């Protein structure tokens, strides 16, 4: 599982959301959210923006490791 997947799962768990809830709030297909959570694919920039807006986090938080220098 990628850091992106782990962080996304934690943010959703903290809110008590499953893939269907995140999908409904962002307009993303539930199957796509499940693929993100499994680490099979990463979202497009546009989709990442929707996810970050709904979860109230920055794209940098979801994409980069904390110890990584930008």
C-alpha positions, 0 to 999 in steps of 0.5 A: 500500500502506498503512502497516498493510500494509507493517508487516504484510508486514515482520513476516511476512517477518522470521518467514518467514511467508506468508499461510497461516501467519499465517492458521493461527496467528490463525484468520483466512481466508488470503484475508483476510490477502492482502487486508490485505497488498494494502491492500484492507481493514483487519481488525476490532478483534478480528482486529487483536488476534489478529494483534498477539498472534501477532506480539507487537506493539501495535495502535498499532505496526501502525496509526499512523505513527511520526511521528504524535502520538497 
